[in-house]
Amino acid sequence: MVFQAGLPGPDYGFVGRGAGKARAAYLEAVRRGYVQDHEVLTALFVEALERRLRTRPRG
């Protein structure tokens, strides 16, 4: 959906320092989503999209 809206892809932090912790948090959020608890996954997605928007080149 973000690509359809013309936005850059979310930065989940899977590369670099802290990547292992970021992946673990993402997988836990997905597991919680399977049992209809979407709050953590939603927050993680919003944070990842905001991170990408802060770091994208302007212009």
DSSP file (Angstrom, degrees, kcal/mol; ACC not computed):
  #  RESIDUE AA STRUCTURE BP1 BP2  ACC     N-H-->O    O-->H-N    N-H-->O    O-->H-N    TCO  KAPPA ALPHA  PHI   PSI    X-CA   Y-CA   Z-CA
    1    1 A M     >        0   0    0      0, 0.0     4,-1.7     0, 0.0     6,-0.2   0.000 360.0 360.0 360.0 -35.5    0.0    0.0    0.0
    2    2 A V  T  4> +     0   0    0      1,-0.2     5,-2.9     2,-0.2     4,-0.1   0.894 360.0  48.9 -65.0 -36.1    2.9    2.4    0.7
    3    3 A F  T >45S+     0   0    0      1,-0.2     3,-1.5     3,-0.2    -1,-0.2   0.892 108.5  53.0 -69.0 -38.5    4.2    1.9   -2.8
    4    4 A Q  T 345S+     0   0    0      1,-0.3    -1,-0.2     2,-0.1    -2,-0.2   0.824 107.2  53.3 -63.6 -30.1    0.7    2.5   -4.3
    5    5 A A  T 3<5S-     0   0    0     -4,-1.7    -1,-0.3     2,-0.1    -2,-0.2   0.444 120.8-111.5 -83.3  -0.2    0.6    5.8   -2.3
    6    6 A G  T < 5S+     0   0    0     -3,-1.5    -3,-0.2     1,-0.3    -2,-0.1   0.682  74.4 133.9  79.1  17.5    4.0    6.8   -3.8
    7    7 A L      < -     0   0    0     -5,-2.9    -1,-0.3    -6,-0.2    -2,-0.1  -0.639  60.5-103.0 -96.9 157.2    5.8    6.5   -0.5
    8    8 A P        -     0   0    0      0, 0.0    45,-0.1     0, 0.0    -1,-0.1  -0.393  48.5 -87.8 -73.5 157.6    9.2    4.7    0.0
    9    9 A G        -     0   0    0      1,-0.1     0, 0.0    -2,-0.1     0, 0.0  -0.316  52.5 -93.9 -64.0 147.8    9.2    1.3    1.6
   10   10 A P        -     0   0    0      0, 0.0     2,-0.8     0, 0.0    39,-0.2  -0.249  27.6-132.7 -61.8 149.2    9.4    1.1    5.4
   11   11 A D        -     0   0    0     37,-2.2    40,-0.2    34,-0.1    41,-0.1  -0.885  23.7-180.0-104.8  99.8   12.8    0.8    7.1
   12   12 A Y        -     0   0    0     -2,-0.8    -1,-0.1    39,-0.1    14,-0.1   0.506  46.0-115.5 -80.7  -3.9   12.4   -2.0    9.6
   13   13 A G        +     0   0    0     35,-0.1     9,-0.3     1,-0.1    10,-0.2   0.795  68.0 142.6  77.4  28.2   16.0   -1.7   10.8
   14   14 A F        +     0   0    0      8,-0.1     2,-0.4     7,-0.1     5,-0.1   0.463  56.5  67.0 -81.2  -0.7   17.0   -5.2    9.6
   15   15 A V  S    S+     0   0    0      2,-0.1     2,-0.1     4,-0.1     7,-0.0  -0.951  94.8   0.7-122.4 139.7   20.4   -4.0    8.5
   16   16 A G  S >  S+     0   0    0     -2,-0.4     3,-1.9     2,-0.1     4,-0.2  -0.415 108.1   5.8  90.6-163.0   23.3   -2.7   10.6
   17   17 A R  T 3  S+     0   0    0      1,-0.3    -2,-0.1    -2,-0.1     0, 0.0  -0.329 132.1  16.3 -61.0 131.2   23.6   -2.3   14.4
   18   18 A G  T 3> S+     0   0    0     -4,-0.1     4,-2.2    -2,-0.1    -1,-0.3   0.539  83.2 131.1  84.9   7.1   20.6   -3.7   16.2
   19   19 A A  H <> S+     0   0    0     -3,-1.9     4,-2.6     1,-0.2     5,-0.2   0.889  70.1  52.1 -62.1 -40.8   19.3   -5.7   13.2
   20   20 A G  H  > S+     0   0    0     -4,-0.2     4,-2.2     1,-0.2    -1,-0.2   0.911 111.1  46.8 -62.2 -42.1   18.9   -8.9   15.2
   21   21 A K  H  > S+     0   0    0      2,-0.2     4,-2.3     1,-0.2    -1,-0.2   0.888 111.8  51.7 -65.7 -39.7   16.8   -7.2   17.8
   22   22 A A  H  X S+     0   0    0     -4,-2.2     4,-2.3    -9,-0.3    -2,-0.2   0.912 110.4  48.2 -64.1 -43.1   14.7   -5.5   15.1
   23   23 A R  H  X S+     0   0    0     -4,-2.6     4,-2.8     2,-0.2     5,-0.2   0.915 111.2  50.4 -64.2 -42.5   14.1   -8.8   13.4
   24   24 A A  H  X S+     0   0    0     -4,-2.2     4,-2.2     1,-0.2    -2,-0.2   0.910 111.0  48.6 -62.2 -42.3   13.1  -10.5   16.7
   25   25 A A  H  X S+     0   0    0     -4,-2.3     4,-2.1     2,-0.2    -1,-0.2   0.901 112.1  49.7 -64.3 -40.6   10.7   -7.6   17.5
   26   26 A Y  H  X S+     0   0    0     -4,-2.3     4,-2.4     2,-0.2    -2,-0.2   0.937 111.0  48.4 -63.5 -47.2    9.1   -7.9   14.0
   27   27 A L  H  X S+     0   0    0     -4,-2.8     4,-2.5     1,-0.2    -1,-0.2   0.890 111.1  50.5 -63.5 -38.4    8.7  -11.6   14.3
   28   28 A E  H  X S+     0   0    0     -4,-2.2     4,-2.3    -5,-0.2    -1,-0.2   0.908 109.9  51.0 -64.2 -40.6    7.1  -11.3   17.7
   29   29 A A  H  X S+     0   0    0     -4,-2.1     4,-1.8     2,-0.2    12,-0.4   0.898 110.1  49.3 -63.4 -40.3    4.7   -8.6   16.3
   30   30 A V  H  X S+     0   0    0     -4,-2.4     4,-1.5     2,-0.2    -2,-0.2   0.921 109.2  52.4 -64.7 -43.9    3.7  -10.9   13.4
   31   31 A R  H  X S+     0   0    0     -4,-2.5     4,-0.6     1,-0.2     3,-0.4   0.918 109.4  49.2 -57.9 -43.1    3.1  -13.8   15.9
   32   32 A R  H ><>S+     0   0    0     -4,-2.3     5,-2.3     1,-0.2     3,-1.0   0.856 105.2  59.0 -65.6 -33.4    0.8  -11.6   17.9
   33   33 A G  H ><5S+     0   0    0     -4,-1.8     3,-1.9     1,-0.2    -1,-0.2   0.841  94.3  64.7 -62.5 -33.4   -1.0  -10.6   14.7
   34   34 A Y  H 3<5S+     0   0    0     -4,-1.5    -1,-0.2    -3,-0.4    -2,-0.2   0.769 103.3  47.8 -61.8 -25.1   -1.8  -14.2   14.1
   35   35 A V  T <<5S-     0   0    0     -3,-1.0    -1,-0.3    -4,-0.6    -2,-0.2   0.014 127.4 -98.8-105.9  27.6   -4.0  -14.1   17.2
   36   36 A Q  T < 5S+     0   0    0     -3,-1.9     2,-0.9     1,-0.2    -3,-0.2   0.662  85.4 129.1  68.9  20.1   -5.7  -10.9   16.2
   37   37 A D      < +     0   0    0     -5,-2.3     4,-0.4     1,-0.1     3,-0.2  -0.816  21.4 158.8-102.9  90.6   -3.5   -8.6   18.4
   38   38 A H     >  +     0   0    0     -2,-0.9     4,-2.5     1,-0.2     5,-0.2   0.433  43.5  94.3 -95.5  -0.9   -2.4   -6.1   15.7
   39   39 A E  H  > S+     0   0    0      1,-0.2     4,-2.2     2,-0.2    -1,-0.2   0.921  88.5  42.8 -61.1 -47.4   -1.4   -3.2   18.0
   40   40 A V  H  > S+     0   0    0     -3,-0.2     4,-2.5     2,-0.2    -1,-0.2   0.912 115.2  49.3 -67.8 -42.5    2.3   -4.0   18.2
   41   41 A L  H  > S+     0   0    0     -4,-0.4     4,-2.3   -12,-0.4    -1,-0.2   0.888 111.1  50.6 -64.6 -39.1    2.6   -4.8   14.5
   42   42 A T  H  X S+     0   0    0     -4,-2.5     4,-2.5     2,-0.2    -2,-0.2   0.932 111.5  47.3 -63.3 -46.1    0.8   -1.5   13.6
   43   43 A A  H  X S+     0   0    0     -4,-2.2     4,-2.4    -5,-0.2    -2,-0.2   0.901 111.7  51.0 -62.8 -41.1    3.1    0.5   15.9
   44   44 A L  H  X S+     0   0    0     -4,-2.5     4,-2.3     2,-0.2    -1,-0.2   0.909 111.0  48.4 -63.0 -42.3    6.2   -1.3   14.4
   45   45 A F  H  X S+     0   0    0     -4,-2.3     4,-2.4     2,-0.2     5,-0.2   0.920 111.4  49.2 -64.9 -44.8    5.0   -0.5   10.8
   46   46 A V  H  X S+     0   0    0     -4,-2.5     4,-2.6     1,-0.2    -2,-0.2   0.925 112.3  48.7 -61.1 -44.7    4.3    3.2   11.6
   47   47 A E  H  X S+     0   0    0     -4,-2.4     4,-2.3     1,-0.2    -1,-0.2   0.903 111.6  49.7 -61.7 -42.0    7.8    3.5   13.2
   48   48 A A  H  X S+     0   0    0     -4,-2.3   -37,-2.2     2,-0.2     4,-1.8   0.885 112.5  46.9 -66.1 -39.2    9.4    1.9   10.2
   49   49 A L  H  X S+     0   0    0     -4,-2.4     4,-2.4   -39,-0.2    -2,-0.2   0.914 112.4  49.5 -69.4 -42.5    7.6    4.1    7.8
   50   50 A E  H  X S+     0   0    0     -4,-2.6     4,-2.0    -5,-0.2    -2,-0.2   0.897 108.7  53.7 -62.2 -39.6    8.5    7.2    9.8
   51   51 A R  H  X S+     0   0    0     -4,-2.3     4,-1.3     1,-0.2    -1,-0.2   0.920 110.5  46.9 -60.9 -43.5   12.1    6.1    9.9
   52   52 A R  H  X S+     0   0    0     -4,-1.8     4,-1.2     1,-0.2     3,-0.3   0.907 110.6  51.6 -65.0 -42.3   12.2    5.9    6.1
   53   53 A L  H  < S+     0   0    0     -4,-2.4    -1,-0.2     1,-0.2    -2,-0.2   0.839 108.3  52.3 -67.0 -31.7   10.5    9.2    5.7
   54   54 A R  H  < S+     0   0    0     -4,-2.0    -1,-0.2     1,-0.2    -2,-0.2   0.812 116.0  40.0 -69.9 -29.3   13.1   10.9    8.0
   55   55 A T  H  < S+     0   0    0     -4,-1.3    -2,-0.2    -3,-0.3    -1,-0.2   0.495  88.9 107.1-101.6  -4.9   16.0    9.5    6.0
   56   56 A R  S  < S-     0   0    0     -4,-1.2     2,-0.1    -3,-0.1    -3,-0.0  -0.473  78.1-102.0 -77.4 147.7   14.8    9.8    2.4
   57   57 A P        -     0   0    0      0, 0.0     2,-0.2     0, 0.0    -1,-0.1  -0.367  35.5-125.9 -64.9 143.3   16.4   12.5    0.2
   58   58 A R              0   0    0      1,-0.2    -3,-0.0    -3,-0.1     0, 0.0  -0.590 360.0 360.0 -86.2 150.3   14.3   15.6   -0.3
   59   59 A G              0   0    0     -2,-0.2    -1,-0.2     0, 0.0     0, 0.0   0.447 360.0 360.0 123.9 360.0   13.5   16.9   -3.7
